[in-house]
Amino acid sequence: SSGAAACLMFGILVFKESTCSPSVSWVHGFERPVVLFELFVLVTFFTGLIFSGGQNEVAAWNAISSGFWAQWFWVGVVFIGMITP
């Protein structure tokens, strides 16, 4: 989804593509299912880590709840990578 957003921004800024053009609409239509797939993959990944137990479970909870990696996950992956584009 970030790549699609970057392509859209590049096309609009560099090639002066209209924001209402059919090609921009096509990319938006393609981008929405990709974001949903990314969300599915993230949920599946963390579910697998949590259900595997041990240090994997601890790492998963640390990555999504508190600490240094939680900030990177929520700001970098979720906000910048999925919501902002």
N, C-alpha and C positions, 0 to 999 in steps of 0.2 A: 504494500500500500504506500509506503514511503517512496518507492521507486516510481510508482504511477503518479504520485503527487509531484515529484521532481520533474517528471516528463511533462506534465501539464504546465507547471510553472515555466519550464524552459520554452515550451511551445508558445505560450502566451507572451512571454517577455521578449524572446529572441525573434520568433517568426511572426509576431503581432497577430496571433490567432485570436479570433473572437471567442469570448467566454461562452457564447451561445451557439457555437458551431457544432455540427454533427460529430466531428471527431472528438471534441471535448466531452460531449454528452456520452459518446461511446466509452471513453476512458473512465468516466464517472460510473457508468453502468457496470463496467468490469471491476472497478475498484471496490465497490461495496461487498460483493461476495468474497473477495480476497481478504478484506478486513475480518469478516465473519470466520473465515477459515483460519486466519492467524489467531483469533480468539479461541477457537476450538483447539488448536494445537497447543497453545499456552495452558489451557485448562487441563488437557490430557497430560501434558508434561508434568505439571505440578501434582496432579492426582497420582500419577505413577510414582513420583518421588515420595509422596506422603504415604502411599500404601506399601511401599517397599520397606519402610521402617528403618530403624537404626540411624546412622549418620545422614542418609539420604533424606529422611524425614526432617531431621534437624536443619539441614541445609535448605530444604524447601520452605520451611516456616520462617527461617531467618531471611530468606530472599524476598518473601512477600510481606513480612510483618514488621521487622525492625532491623536496625543496623545499617551498615554502609551499603550493602548490596540491595537492600529494600529501596533505598533512595534512587539508586541507578535503575532498578526495575520500574518503579512507578513513574519517575520523571522521564527517563530515557526511553524505555520500551513502550510503556502504555501511553504517556502523554505526548512525547515527541514523535514516537514511531507510529502510533495508531490513531490518536485523537486529533492532533494538530493537522496532519495532511487532510 
